[in-house]
Amino acid sequence: MIPIVVLASGRGSNFEALQKAIEHHQLNAKIQAVVSDRPEALVLEKAQQLGIPALAVPLPLEGDSTRSRRQKHEALILDKLKVFSPKFLVLAGYMRILTPSFIEAFRSDRGYSRVVNIHPSLLPAFAGTHAYAQAFRAGVKVTGVTVHLVEPDVDTGPICAQESFSISDCQSESEVEKRGFAVEHRLYPETLSWVLSEEFVFRDQKIFRNRSWGEVRGERMMQPKEGPYACQN
């Protein structure tokens, strides 16, 4: 099984979905630990109940600047991670922006980062926080979910998978969120099942999934995106 560590800041519904997929042998991974920047985060309690190490690493209060506090915080996390030796970091509602040096600690020899994130929109649309609310307030009829590898710029990086869903009949932000969570909890483990095993080719900042390992040609393109981090699947 592939060793991973989950970073989360909230209630941990995606963490639960990943652990369920592991238990059902749908995801060849082992969650070595859950780390949160918020000691009160419900995800830590859920991890403890499952016998998974749960670590609270809050942002240090001391520091000359926000940058120095972020650097100290990430240094603390990296130190805690040493004992777990994760191959990948999986972000599941982690609300802190990672610094370039932190991401570089998980840079593969092939050039991509081994840090994966799930974002509640069809990136590059509605980047940043509260993406479901952004979509609802913008009056769009369709939004979606994106799984991508993490790069220093916020909500960028090679796109691994995207799935859209209609919100034209949603009457509230909470309805959009509920519909989105259902997609997230299925799409994330499905995508990680091939991302964690690195069954893809990384070329020109694009991810090409290998449905049969070693073969790229003949693959059907799904959800082509504009910009430097387009994805072929």
Residue pairs with C-beta under 8 A, 6 or more apart in sequence:
1 22
1 28
1 29
1 30
2 28
2 29
2 30
2 87
2 88
2 196
2 197
3 29
3 30
3 32
3 84
3 85
3 86
3 87
4 29
4 30
4 31
4 32
4 86
4 87
4 88
4 89
4 90
4 196
5 31
5 32
5 33
5 34
5 35
5 81
5 84
5 86
5 88
5 89
5 90
6 15
6 18
6 31
6 33
6 34
6 35
6 43
6 47
6 89
6 90
6 91
6 92
7 34
7 35
7 36
7 77
7 89
7 90
7 91
7 92
7 94
8 14
8 15
8 34
8 35
8 36
8 41
8 43
8 91
8 92
8 93
8 94
9 36
9 37
9 38
9 41
9 43
9 93
9 94
9 95
9 96
10 38
10 41
10 42
10 43
10 93
10 95
11 41
11 42
11 43
11 46
11 93
12 34
12 41
12 42
12 43
12 44
12 46
12 47
12 92
12 93
13 93
13 181
13 184
13 185
14 92
14 93
14 118
14 184
14 185
14 188
15 31
15 34
15 43
15 46
15 47
15 92
16 46
16 185
17 184
17 185
17 186
17 188
17 189
18 27
18 29
18 31
18 90
18 92
18 188
18 189
18 192
19 31
19 50
19 52
20 189
21 27
21 189
21 193
22 29
22 30
22 31
26 189
26 190
26 193
27 189
27 192
27 193
27 196
28 193
28 196
28 197
29 192
29 196
31 47
31 52
32 52
32 53
32 84
32 85
32 86
33 47
33 52
33 53
33 54
33 55
33 80
33 81
33 84
33 86
34 43
34 44
34 47
34 52
34 53
34 54
34 55
35 55
35 56
35 57
35 77
35 80
35 81
36 43
36 44
36 54
36 55
36 56
36 57
37 56
37 57
37 58
37 59
37 73
37 94
37 95
37 96
38 56
38 58
39 56
39 58
41 56
43 54
43 92
43 93
44 54
44 55
44 56
45 54
47 53
47 54
48 54
53 84
55 80
57 73
57 76
57 77
57 80
58 73
59 69
59 70
59 73
59 96
60 69
60 72
60 73
60 76
61 69
62 69
63 69
63 72
70 96
70 99
71 99
71 101
73 96
74 98
74 99
74 101
74 102
77 102
78 102
78 105
87 114
87 196
88 106
88 114
88 115
88 116
88 195
88 196
89 106
89 114
89 115
89 116
90 115
90 116
90 192
91 115
91 116
91 117
91 118
91 150
92 118
92 188
94 117
95 129
97 154
98 115
98 150
98 152
99 152
100 152
103 113
103 115
103 150
103 151
103 152
104 113
106 113
106 114
106 115
107 113
107 114
108 114
108 198
110 198
110 202
111 202
112 149
112 158
112 202
112 207
113 149
113 150
113 151
113 157
114 149
115 149
115 150
116 147
116 148
116 149
116 150
116 160
116 192
116 195
116 196
117 147
117 148
117 149
117 150
117 155
117 157
118 145
118 146
118 147
118 184
118 187
118 188
119 127
119 131
119 145
119 146
119 147
119 148
119 155
120 126
120 131
120 132
120 143
120 145
120 177
120 180
120 184
121 127
121 131
121 132
121 134
121 135
121 143
121 144
121 145
121 146
122 142
122 143
122 144
122 145
122 146
122 162
122 164
123 146
123 148
123 155
123 156
123 159
123 162
123 225
124 155
124 156
124 225
124 226
124 227
125 135
125 143
126 134
126 135
126 138
126 143
127 154
127 155
128 134
128 154
128 155
131 143
132 143
132 173
132 176
132 177
132 180
133 173
133 176
133 177
135 143
135 167
135 176
136 167
136 170
136 172
136 173
136 176
137 173
140 167
141 166
141 167
141 168
142 164
142 165
142 166
142 167
142 168
143 164
143 165
143 167
143 176
143 180
144 162
144 163
144 164
144 165
144 183
145 162
145 163
145 165
145 180
145 183
145 184
145 187
146 159
146 161
146 162
147 159
147 160
147 161
147 162
147 187
147 188
147 191
147 192
147 195
148 155
148 156
148 157
148 158
148 159
148 160
148 229
149 157
149 158
149 160
149 195
149 207
150 157
151 157
151 158
151 229
156 229
157 229
158 202
158 205
158 206
158 207
158 229
158 231
159 207
159 223
159 225
159 229
159 230
159 231
160 191
160 195
160 200
160 207
160 209
160 231
161 187
161 190
161 191
161 223
161 231
161 233
162 223
162 225
162 231
163 183
163 187
165 179
165 180
165 183
167 175
167 176
167 179
170 176
170 179
194 200
194 209
194 210
199 209
199 210
199 213
200 207
200 208
200 209
200 210
201 207
201 208
201 210
201 216
202 208
205 228
205 229
206 229
206 230
206 231
206 232
207 231
207 232
207 233
208 216
208 219
208 232
208 233
209 219
209 232
209 233
210 216
210 219
211 219
219 232
219 233
220 233
221 232
221 233
222 231
222 232
222 233
223 231
223 233
224 230
224 231
224 232
225 231
